[in-house]
Amino acid sequence: MSLYNIFETNEQRELDGFDLIIYDGDVEIKFVLARAGGSNRKFSNRLQALTRPYQRSMENGTMPEDKAAALMAQAIAETVILDWENVFDRDGKPMKYSPERAKTLLIELPELRTVILEEATKASNFIASEVEENQDFSESTSAGPSNGAKKQAV
């Protein structure tokens, strides 16, 4: 066994994302998530650009938590969440994916924001050897994801 098998990530998967599956009863809600970091430099660049005007407040610890949360939600919505399926609003109406809708959802549901950020920063979701194993499995069965993305159920 090599450390490369344990720690080397798949750059393409970091950019193209993986499927995060969350169940609500028997409904499968899917988020396609790019990595928050690693090869996805868009995330750190966008977060840095969004927080730059607030640097002094952040250093002094005077930035309101709701403002910091909104900036993080915006960075995630614009650079990490690539798509979704079976996401509904409070009234049960389907929500088509857009970065603006994603930002609103992440602000209104801070626990969802936490889960998405945790999964998008978790290196194990992007390990190259696991991606290859999942691609081999999906090619040999019709039940696997067609894009080779590993499904994560939460």
RABELZI-V548025 format. One record per backbone hydrogen bond with DSSP energy under -1.0 kcal/mol. CO is the residue of the C=O (numbers start at 0). NH is the residue of the N-H. If there is no record, write none. Layout:
co	nh
CO	NH
CO	NH
This chain:
co	nh
2	6
3	7
7	127
9	13
10	14
11	15
12	16
13	34
17	32
18	151
19	30
20	153
21	28
23	26
26	23
28	21
29	84
30	19
31	81
32	17
34	36
36	39
38	40
39	42
40	44
41	45
42	46
43	47
44	48
45	49
46	50
47	51
50	53
51	54
53	57
54	58
55	59
56	61
56	62
63	67
64	68
65	69
66	70
67	71
68	72
69	73
70	74
71	75
72	76
73	77
74	78
75	79
75	80
79	33
82	31
84	29
86	94
88	91
92	88
97	101
98	102
99	103
100	104
101	105
102	106
103	107
104	108
108	112
109	113
110	114
111	115
112	116
113	117
114	118
115	119
116	120
117	121
119	35
121	124
122	125
125	9
126	130
127	131
128	132
129	133
130	134
131	135
132	136
133	137
134	138
135	139
144	147
151	20
